[in-house]
Amino acid sequence: MKIGEGSETHAHLLSLVPKMITFTCHLCGLPDDRFPYACNLCDLSFHKDCGESTPEINYSCHPKHLLKRFTCVPSYTDRKCCMCRNELRNVFYHCSICNFSVDVDCANNPPPFTLVHPKIHEHSLILMPRRNFVCNACGMDDDPNPYVCPQCNFMIHRNCIDIPRVIKINRHAHRIFYNHCLDAGDWKCGVCHKEVIWTCGAYSCSTCHDFPYI
């Protein structure tokens, strides 16, 4: 694999070295021992991520501003990717105006900005990068960047969007259905006996009214 002359990373042709060598990346300054890109004319080496990166990108999840390539994490950030929450590595993209950072993996593979006709909700959902929220499906707040329905003030984790609406369990004769919101009360799960957050819904049986929520 090669990167052509006059690329935004280096003026000369860069070739991927087909063996593991110890080197220091010319772009980010960090040492490594993986397979680098190398310039034979300048005797310079680059991490694969660094060699293939571009100085600026348009990012669908942050449309207001361009994201610029950074090789050093600013001290005012939390040092994590705003999308996946993994630690930022040697190269990442950042908006200093909004303090928004994404690692190379998330920059190359952005999640869809809009979900049309999701099974979990009657309206389309829009991705809204933000740090803090409570998921309307599971009640947890441990993962950022919810999908949101502005009409209903509905927020949900990406991983909760595909929660099945109907399931079958061994300990009950009927299929049980997911209810988005329960009647107010101190509900307990009928299996693990942990508290059920009534505003976030649970599974119940429409036939057996005495069936406990799970």
Summary of the structure (lengths in Angstrom):
residues: 214
radius of gyration: 23.7
end to end distance: 52.3
largest distance: 77.3
contacts: 577
relative contact order: 0.09
helix: 7%
strand: 29%
